[in-house]
Amino acid sequence: MEKRTRRVFTPEYKVEAVRLAKTGNGNIAATARDLGINVTTLRDWLHRASAPEPDFPTLSPSEKQELLQLRRDVAMLRMEREILKKAAAFFAKESR
């Protein structure tokens, strides 16, 4: 059985597909069929195009790096807290 390869679309193609879907007759399925792509792919591109841009362009590169590091740290601390909660509950149950 032959393995299917995944198609890769350029950002320009995606922008054009979104433009066509928005300016078309409102039938996303027909637009996707005309372009030869899956309707869920086109809907995903439309959703991403309508999402607001993050505030990162206003941050300096060092601020971006610090923000990413802080987010990683927060995720790690939350995970550690959950582990400690479970451990405390386990030991509380054992001491009864």
N, C-alpha and C positions, 0 to 999 in steps of 0.2 A: 504494500500500500504506500502510495506516495505521500510524503509529508507536505502539508500546505505551507507556503511561505507567507509571512506577514507583509502586507504592503505598507510602505512608508510614504506619507504625504508631506509636501513642503508647507511651510507656514503660509506662503503666498496662495497655494491651492486651497488651504483651509479658509483663509480670509475670503477668497473669491466664492467658495461654496456657501459660506455664511451669508455673504452679500446676495447671492442668488436666492437663497432660501428666504431671506427677509423681504426681498423685492418681488418675489414670485407671487403666485395666486394664493399663497397660504397653505398649500399642500406640501408639507415637508417630505412625505413619502414619495410623491411624484418627483420632486427635485432630487432626492437621493437616488431614485431609480435612474433618472436621466444622467446623473453623474457617475453611476456605476458603483455607488458605495452603499453601505448598510444604513438604514434609517436611524438606528440608534447611534451610529457614529456621527451622523450629521446633527442629531439632537444634542449630543455631547458637545460638539463644536459650538453650537448655538448657545448652549448653557455657559460654556467657558467664555464666549465672546461677550455675554451680557453681564458676567461677574465683574464687580469693581476691581480695579487694579490695586495691588497692595501699596502701602505707603513707603516701600523701600527706596524709591528713587530720591526721596528727600533726605535719606540718611547717608552719611559718609561711609566709605568702605570699612573703616574701623568700627563704626557704630553697627553696621550690618553684621559684622563678625561677632561683636559682643552680644548682640541680640540673639543670634543663632546659638551661641554658647550658653546664654542664660536659659533659652528655651530647652536645650538639651539637659541642663542641670535641673530645671524644674521637673521635666519628665522623669529623670532618674530619682529625684527626691520623692515624687508621688509614688513611684513603684516601690521604693524602700519603705515608705509609710504603710502601704498596703500589706507588704510582707510582715512588717512589725505588728500590724493589727491582727493579722491571721495567727501569728506566733503567740501573741498575748491571749487571744481567744483559745488557742490550743492548750496553752499552759494553765489557763484558768479552768478549763474543763478537766484537765488532768488532776488538779489539786483537790477537786471535790471528792 
